[in-house]
Amino acid sequence: MARIDAFLKLGMQQGCSDIHLAVGVPPMLRMAGDLVPIKFRELRDTELDSYLHEIMTPPQRERFSHGKDLDFSYVSEEGGRYRVNVYRKDTGIGATFRAIPTVIPPLDSLALPPIVRKLCDAHQGMILVTGSTGTGKSTTLASMIDMLNAQRQLNIISLEDPIEFVHRSKSSQVIQRELGTHIPSFAEGLRAAMREDPDVILVGELRDAETISMAMTAAETGHLVLGTLHTTSAAKTIDRIIDALPTDEREQTKSFLSQSLLAVVTQTLVRTPDGKRRRAICEVLVMTRAIAKLIQTDQTHQIQSQIQTGRDLGMQLLDQALIAAIEAREIDPDSAYLQAADKKLLARYVTDSSLLPRSWEG
C-alpha cells in the first residue's frame, strides 16, 4: 500500500471533499468548505516527494521532473478514487486530492432544479454547467450522463482531464477518454469524436477558442454537447464564449448561441443549516427568443432580467434560488449571504451581523 493512502483513508473516514498535502504545513482536509489541519507534523520536501513518487507512473515522474504540473486520477488500495493535481510552489511541492465517489449519485439526489432533469431529454444542442472550481460541476454532469446511460440507447463519448467518475455502459455505450492519455487536447478529442458516431459528447472544459469552436460545430450538426466553463453567472458565460472567439467569428458565435445553446446551469455550493454538508444552488438560463435577441443585438447585460421573469420556464437567478433555499431552511443563511451576487437582497436573513457592512445593519 502506498504510504499516502493513510492520509487518503483518514480523509475518507472524515467525509472530506479534498485532501491537501504541501511542504511546510501539516496535511489538511476540506470539510464542508473549510480547510482543517490534521494532527500531524509539517511535511518535509523529500518526504512528500517520496510519497507522490510511489503513485506516479514513469511518464508522470518525467513530466513533473521537468517542472510541469500534473493532473491524473488515482485509485488507492483502500478503494477510494481521487482526482490529483501535483504542483510546485515557493517552499516546495504540493498536491491536492479531490475525492470522487465510487457510486455516481442519482440526478434526483442532488436536489437540483427540475429543469436539469428535463434537459436530459434533449437530442441536440449545447448544455453548459458552469461555476468556480469545486462547485460540483463534475458531479452534476456525471449524474446527467448516468441518467442518459440508463434511460436511452446512445453512444456517449466523454472527454475528461482526468477521468473522474467511471461509467459502466448500461442501455447506452459510454466511451471515456482522458486528456494526455488517450487524446492530446480537448479540440483533438472533439475532432475524433465527430468521426465515432456520437449521440452525446461531454467536454470536460471549454478552455480555449478551438475547443469552443469544435463543440459548437458538434452541437450544430445534430449532437447533444455537454460542457463546463469556469464562469459564475449565466450572462458571464455567454460573454465568455463570445469573447473567446476571434472578432471575425463573433457574429457566427452569437448566431450559434441563439439557435443551439439550450441552457446554462451555474452552480455554487452552500452549507446546510447543520454545517455538516453543502448542497448545490443553481442559477439557470433557458434559451428563449427574447434571450436569443439580446445575444444577437449585444444586449447580454439585460439577460438577468429575462432570467428573473422566466420562472415558468425553469429559470432562476442565483439570488432567487438562495432566498428560496433559506426560506425552506435548506441552507445556512450566513453561508448563502457570502455566495450572493447582490448581497443587499440577502442581508435581512443574516444571523452573524459581523458579516454585514455597518451601513446595512438595522
N, C-alpha and C positions, 0 to 999 in steps of 0.2 A: 504493500500500500504506500502510495506517495505520502510524504510527511505533511504536505499541505492539506491533505484530506482531513486531518484532525481539526483544522480551523473551519473547513467547509462543513464538517459534521456538526460542530458546535453552532454554526450559523443556521443550519437546517433545523436543529433542535429548538433554537430560539425563534424560528419563524421569520428570519430577516429576509429582506429583498436583495441585499448586496453585502459582500464581504470585501473590505478594503485592507490591503497589505502594502505598506510602504516603509522604506528605510527611515529610521529616526523616530518612529511612533509605534505604539502597540497596534495590533490588529484591531479593526473597528467594524461594527455591524450597523447596517442601515435598518433601524427599527421604526416602523410607522412614520417614516420620513426623517427621523433624527439619526445622526451618526453617533454611536455609542461605543467607547473603547472597551475591550475585554481585559480581564485581569491577566496581563502578560507583559513581558519586558518589551522595550523598544527593539524593533527588528534591525539587525545589522545588514550591511550591504551584501557581504559574502553569504550570509545565512539565507536571505531572501532569494538571492541569485541561485543558490543550490536547490531551494525548494522548487522554484519555477523551472529550473533545468530538467527536473525529473518528469515534468508533464509536457514538455515541448518536444516536438518532432525535430529531427536533424535540420530540415529546411527552415523551421521556425527559429531554431537557435542561430542559424546562419544569418537569417534576416535581422534578428534582434542584435546580433553582434556588430552589424553594420549601422546601428543607431536608429533603426526603424521601429515604430510601434507595431504591436501585434494585436490582431483580433482573431480569436478562434473559439471553438466550443470544446468543452472538456466534460467527460463523464467520470466521476470519481468512483472508486470501488465501493463506496458507501451507498451508491445508487443515485446520487444527485447529478443533475445536468446543469452546466453553467456556461454563460457567455463570458468570455475572458478578454480583458484589454490589459496588455502589459506595456509599460511606458517608462521613460526616463525623466527624472526631474533634477533640480539643482543639488539635492543631497543624496541622490542615488536612484534606485529603480522603484517602481511601484506596480501594483496590479489590482484590478477591480474584477470581482467575480459576481455576475448577476445570476441569481438562482432562477432556473427555468423549471416550472412544474413538469413532472413526468406525465401528468394527465392533462390534456387540453381542456380547460373549463368550458362547459356548455355556454353558448352565447347568452341564453336566458339567465344564467347565474351571475352575469356581470352587471346586472341592473342598468343596462344601457337604455336609451330611449327606444321605444318600439320601432321607430323608423329604421334603425340599424338592421333589425331582422328583416324588415320589408325590402331593404336594399339588396339583400341576398337573392331576391327573386329576379334581379336584372340579368339580362343576357348579353348586353354590350354597353360600352361606355366606360367612364372612369370614376372610381370612388376613392377619395383620399381620406386617410386617417392621420391627423397631424397633432403636434404638441411638442413640448420640450422633451429632452431626454429623460427617460424614466417615468413617463406618464401612462404607461400601459398600452401603447400603440401596438406593439408586437402581440400582446395577449389578445386584444380585440381582433386583429387580423387573423390570428391563428384560429380563434373561435369561429370567425366567419368562414374561413376555409374549411374547417371541420364540419360546419353545417352543410356547406356545398358538397363536400366529400360524402356525407352521409345521405343526403336527400336527392342528389341529382347525378346523372351519368355523364361525367365531364372529364376532359383532360386538363388537369390543373398543373401549371408549371410555376414553381416558386423560386425566385432568385433572392438569395439572402447573404448577409455578411455579419456574422457567420450564420449557419443553420442553428436555430434555437429550438422551437417545438418540433418534434419529429412526428410526421403524419404517416399513418398506415393507410394504404388505399382501401376504401370501403366500396361504395357504389361507384365512385369515381377513381381515376388513376391520378395519383399525386406524385409529381416528379420534383424533387428538391435539389437545387444546385447552389453551390457555395462559391462566393467570390474568392479568387485566389487558389481554389482547389479544383473547381470544375469550369469556371469562366474567368476571363481576365478582367472584366468590368461589367457593370450592370447593362451598359449600352450593348456590348457584345452579346451578353446573355439574352437580351431582348431580341436582338437581330437573329440569333439562333432559334429562339423560342418561336418566332414567327414562321419558321420552317418545320415546326414539330407538331403541327395540327392542334394548337391550343384552343381551349374554350375560355379558360381563365388564366391570367398571368398576374402573379404577385411580384411587385418590385420592392425590395427591402427599403430602398431610399432613392427618391428622385433628386440626386445630389448634383447634377450638372446639366448643362444645356442639351448635350447629346442624348442623355438618358431620358430627359423630359420629352424631347422630340420623338424618340423611338416609342415611348409609352403612348404619346398622343396618336402616333400612326397606328399602333396596335388597337387602341380604343376606337379609332375612326373606321377601322377595317373589319368591325364586327366582333371584337373580342371584349370580354369584361376584364378591365385592368384595375387592380387594387394597388395602392402605393402609399408611401408616407413622405411627409415633409416636416422639418423642424420649425413649424410656424405656430403661433399662439392664438390665432383667430382665423375665422373663415375668410374674412376680407383680406387679411395679410397673405393668406395662401394664394388667392387669386393674383394679388400684386406680385408675389414672389415668382410665380410661374411666368407671368408676362415679362417681368424684368430680367428673368434668366435667359430669355431667348434674344438673339441679335435683333437690332432695331428693324431690319428689313423683313423680319418674320413675325413681328408683333401683331399685325392685323390678322394674319393667319392663325396665330395663337388665340387671339380674342374670339375669332370665329369658332375655333375648336372648343374652347371653354363654354361658349354659348350653346353649342349643339351637342357636345359629347360628355361634358362633365355632369355627372349625376348628382353628386353630393360631396360635401366636405364635413367631416366629423372631427372636431378639435377637442382633445381630451386634456384634463388635468386630474390629479389625484388629491383628494381632500380627506382628512381624518374623520373617522366616525366619532360620535359623541363619547364613546368609552376610551378613545385614544389608542386603541389596540390595532386597528386596521385602517386602511384607506380605501376609498371607493372612487370610481371614475365619475366625473361630472363633465358633461359634454355641451359644446356649442355645435349646432347643426345647421348647415345650409343645404337646402334642396333647390336644384336649379329650376327656375321658373322663367316665363317670358319676360317678366319685369326685371329680374336679376340679369338675364341674358342681355337685355337692352342697356342696362347700366354698364356692363362689361364692354359692350361694343362702342359705347359713347364715352368711355373713360370717366365714368362716374362711380368707381368702386367705393368711394367714400360714403355712398348712400346705401350700400348693401346692408349695413347694420339695421337700418330702419325697416328694410324689407324682411329681414330675419325676425325682427321684433314683432311684426304683424302677421307672420306666417305660421302661427302655431297650429292651425288646422291642417297644414301640410306636413307637420312634424318638425318644423323649425323652432329653434330657440337660441337666444343669446346665452353666453356663459353666465352672466349675472342673473338672468331669469332662472336658469337651472339651479344656480347656487341658492337663491332665495327659496325656491320651491323645496329643495332638499333640506334646508334649515327648518322650514316650517313643518316639514314632515318628520323632523327630528332624526334625519338620516346621516347628517354630518355635523361636525363641530363648527359653530358659528365663527369662532375666532380664526380657525384654520381657513374657513371659507372667505373671510374678510381679506386675508392675506393673498388669496388667489384671484380676487375680484378685479375686473377691468376698471369699473367705476366704483371705487371704494365708498363713496358717499352713499350709494344705494344700500350698502350692507352695514353701515355704521350703527344703525339702531339695533342690530342683532348682537353686537359685540359685547362680551361679558368681561373682557380684560381691558379696562379703559386705558391702560398704558399703551395699547396699540394705536389709539386714536390721536391725531394731531389735536392740540388743545382747542383750536378754533372750532372743531367739530363736536366737542363734548357738550352735553346738556342742551 
